Amino acid sequence: MLSFAFSEEQEAFRATLEDYARSTLAPAYRQRAASTTFPFDALAELGELGLLGIGMPKEYGGTGEEDPIMLGLATETLAYGDVNVAAAPVQVGLTGSQLALAGDEVRERYLPPLIEGWETVAIALTEPGSGSDAAALRTVASPVDGGWRLRGEKTAITWVMNASCVVVYAREPGTTGARGVSAYAVPMDAEGLTRSHLAGMGCLPLGWGTLHFDDVFVPATHRIGEQGTGFRSVMSHFDFSRAALGLLCLGAARASLDEALAYSQQRQAFGRPIADFQGISFLLAEQATYVEAARWMCYRALWLRASGQPHTAQASMSKWWPPVVAKNAIEAAIRVHGNLGYAVEFPLQQRYRDVFAYLIADGTAEIQKKIIAREAYRRGSIVW
Ligand SMILES: Cc1cc2nc3c(=O)[nH]c(=O)nc-3n(C[C@H](O)[C@H](O)[C@H](O)COP(=O)(O)OP(=O)(O)OC[C@H]3O[C@@H](n4cnc5c(N)ncnc54)[C@H](O)[C@@H]3O)c2cc1C
């Protein structure tokens, strides 16, 4: 039998989060989103709800097993209330999955506060000279007595302004491509490490910024995983977390379309509610169709991962199309609201700017299409 139903446990989880997102997160979303202050109070609440431990080692407070569907449900449902706060389970899942590969010292120091939500860890791959072509990174880790010295620069890094540690990707001197790249856990107070804030068009509370490594000493205990495996390891996690980011964007889109649906029934023009005009109701019907299709595509990618099946192409589909669907849906909701949609006291324009980040972050649409095309040619079929 084919079933699109969530389990009872998943439904209960979703219902709890829906209540939290609508009653606690949504009312203060616009205020939080307009500030560069990191919402540590909300992060601690997510920690208490167990949302930051999905897939994290049990001994540090996590769930143990990876749970892609729960991760997707969490991001989609939270994003209905606050798309920036909703990014936390994905970000923690990504950084935590890498820290979990480190030795005891690093795991014990950083995983418990990350899972409880009172500290953050950033992940730094992108550099001024390499983004989409991430394996072309130039930051170098030179071996020295007792560890390494890091030299280089990272840019466009989420959470870097509030993090206590950063997972950094750097290469062995003289290497090229992905093979020479290892990951290092670097405390933010390490000597020679400086950070500066970058102003973006949205996602202000997420502490976006740059990092400069000026011969930063990293002890041998702080390398993550085997030498030269850093790049492959982070790509394997991106491989499914991308679908959770698609759902995050769709959660924000659903909130916007619900607002447009309600507004269109109240707002009168030409002696009747604007919902009576098919120019409005068909616009909403079209957006609802796209959101529905994109949503199930994301859950299918997560289900494939959860059931141990190949999912790379589906995760890439879920990363390039749903953010576009979400952006267009929010734009439609803005138009339904007329001048009010453009006004800063309404959350729509804020969601538009926050969601736009995911058209670029974690890999652009072009890079996702490159992956999908590669997989299609490899299989010799366009239908999965
Ligand atoms: C809000 C936000 C948060 C981010 N957070 C992080 C973070 O926490 N950590 C981190 O390491 N990075 C982060 N990034 C960086 C992000 O991963 C990169 O911006 C992204 O991978 C694109 O790289 P780039 O900006 O250098 O663009 P480029 O690689 O220079 O690309 C420029 C344009 O060329 C296109 N292009 C490139 N190659 C090809 C190709 N082969 N075929 C077709 N088109 C191509 C791209 O799609 C894009 O349209 C973040 C970015 C944003 C916007």
The ligand as an SDF file (V2000), in Angstrom:
LIG
                    3D

 53 58  0  0  0  0  0  0  0  0999 V2000
   22.2320   33.5640    4.0780 C   0  0  0  0  0  0  0  0  0  0  0  0
   23.4360   32.7430    3.7570 C   0  0  0  0  0  0  0  0  0  0  0  0
   23.9740   31.9200    4.7290 C   0  0  0  0  0  0  0  0  0  0  0  0
   25.1360   31.1840    4.4570 C   0  0  0  0  0  0  0  0  0  0  0  0
   25.6970   30.4250    5.4580 N   0  0  0  0  0  0  0  0  0  0  0  0
   26.8520   29.7600    5.2200 C   0  0  0  0  0  0  0  0  0  0  0  0
   27.4990   29.0230    6.2640 C   0  0  0  0  0  0  0  0  0  0  0  0
   27.0140   28.9470    7.3960 O   0  0  0  0  0  0  0  0  0  0  0  0
   28.6720   28.4030    5.9890 N   0  0  0  0  0  0  0  0  0  0  0  0
   29.2480   28.4560    4.7560 C   0  0  0  0  0  0  0  0  0  0  0  0
   30.3100   27.8720    4.5770 O   0  0  0  0  0  0  0  0  0  0  0  0
   28.6660   29.1530    3.7390 N   0  0  0  0  0  0  0  0  0  0  0  0
   27.4870   29.8090    3.9440 C   0  0  0  0  0  0  0  0  0  0  0  0
   26.8960   30.5310    2.9380 N   0  0  0  0  0  0  0  0  0  0  0  0
   27.5560   30.6130    1.6460 C   0  0  0  0  0  0  0  0  0  0  0  0
   26.8380   29.8230    0.5610 C   0  0  0  0  0  0  0  0  0  0  0  0
   26.9870   28.4440    0.7630 O   0  0  0  0  0  0  0  0  0  0  0  0
   27.4080   30.2910   -0.7950 C   0  0  0  0  0  0  0  0  0  0  0  0
   27.0390   31.6460   -0.9500 O   0  0  0  0  0  0  0  0  0  0  0  0
   26.8750   29.4810   -1.9630 C   0  0  0  0  0  0  0  0  0  0  0  0
   27.3800   28.1670   -1.9330 O   0  0  0  0  0  0  0  0  0  0  0  0
   27.2480   30.1230   -3.3100 C   0  0  0  0  0  0  0  0  0  0  0  0
   28.5950   30.4650   -3.3650 O   0  0  0  0  0  0  0  0  0  0  0  0
   29.0350   31.9420   -3.7990 P   0  0  0  0  0  0  0  0  0  0  0  0
   28.2350   32.9050   -2.9950 O   0  0  0  0  0  0  0  0  0  0  0  0
   30.5020   32.0310   -3.6980 O   0  0  0  0  0  0  0  0  0  0  0  0
   28.5770   32.0840   -5.2960 O   0  0  0  0  0  0  0  0  0  0  0  0
   29.4140   31.6070   -6.5840 P   0  0  0  0  0  0  0  0  0  0  0  0
   29.9040   30.2340   -6.3880 O   0  0  0  0  0  0  0  0  0  0  0  0
   30.4000   32.6570   -6.9230 O   0  0  0  0  0  0  0  0  0  0  0  0
   28.2690   31.5970   -7.6820 O   0  0  0  0  0  0  0  0  0  0  0  0
   27.8160   32.7950   -8.3250 C   0  0  0  0  0  0  0  0  0  0  0  0
   26.7510   32.3910   -9.3310 C   0  0  0  0  0  0  0  0  0  0  0  0
   27.3190   31.4970  -10.3030 O   0  0  0  0  0  0  0  0  0  0  0  0
   26.5620   30.3110  -10.3600 C   0  0  0  0  0  0  0  0  0  0  0  0
   27.4220   29.1700  -10.6670 N   0  0  0  0  0  0  0  0  0  0  0  0
   28.5650   28.8000  -10.0480 C   0  0  0  0  0  0  0  0  0  0  0  0
   29.0320   27.6610  -10.5850 N   0  0  0  0  0  0  0  0  0  0  0  0
   28.1610   27.2940  -11.5460 C   0  0  0  0  0  0  0  0  0  0  0  0
   28.0680   26.1890  -12.4580 C   0  0  0  0  0  0  0  0  0  0  0  0
   28.9720   25.2150  -12.4680 N   0  0  0  0  0  0  0  0  0  0  0  0
   27.0140   26.1430  -13.3140 N   0  0  0  0  0  0  0  0  0  0  0  0
   26.0690   27.1200  -13.3180 C   0  0  0  0  0  0  0  0  0  0  0  0
   26.0990   28.1790  -12.4780 N   0  0  0  0  0  0  0  0  0  0  0  0
   27.1250   28.2640  -11.6000 C   0  0  0  0  0  0  0  0  0  0  0  0
   25.9250   30.1860   -8.9860 C   0  0  0  0  0  0  0  0  0  0  0  0
   24.7890   29.3410   -9.0000 O   0  0  0  0  0  0  0  0  0  0  0  0
   25.5880   31.6350   -8.6900 C   0  0  0  0  0  0  0  0  0  0  0  0
   24.3810   31.9710   -9.3250 O   0  0  0  0  0  0  0  0  0  0  0  0
   25.7320   31.2600    3.1810 C   0  0  0  0  0  0  0  0  0  0  0  0
   25.1580   32.0770    2.1850 C   0  0  0  0  0  0  0  0  0  0  0  0
   24.0240   32.8050    2.4670 C   0  0  0  0  0  0  0  0  0  0  0  0
   23.4420   33.6810    1.3930 C   0  0  0  0  0  0  0  0  0  0  0  0
  1  2  1  0
  2  3  1  0
  2 52  2  0
  3  4  2  0
  4  5  1  0
  4 50  1  0
  5  6  2  0
  6  7  1  0
  6 13  1  0
  7  8  2  0
  7  9  1  0
  9 10  1  0
 10 11  2  0
 10 12  1  0
 12 13  2  0
 13 14  1  0
 14 15  1  0
 14 50  1  0
 15 16  1  0
 16 17  1  0
 16 18  1  0
 18 19  1  0
 18 20  1  0
 20 21  1  0
 20 22  1  0
 22 23  1  0
 23 24  1  0
 24 25  2  0
 24 26  1  0
 24 27  1  0
 27 28  1  0
 28 29  2  0
 28 30  1  0
 28 31  1  0
 31 32  1  0
 32 33  1  0
 33 34  1  0
 33 48  1  0
 34 35  1  0
 35 36  1  0
 35 46  1  0
 36 37  1  0
 36 45  1  0
 37 38  2  0
 38 39  1  0
 39 40  1  0
 39 45  2  0
 40 41  1  0
 40 42  2  0
 42 43  1  0
 43 44  2  0
 44 45  1  0
 46 47  1  0
 46 48  1  0
 48 49  1  0
 50 51  2  0
 51 52  1  0
 52 53  1  0
M  END
$$$$
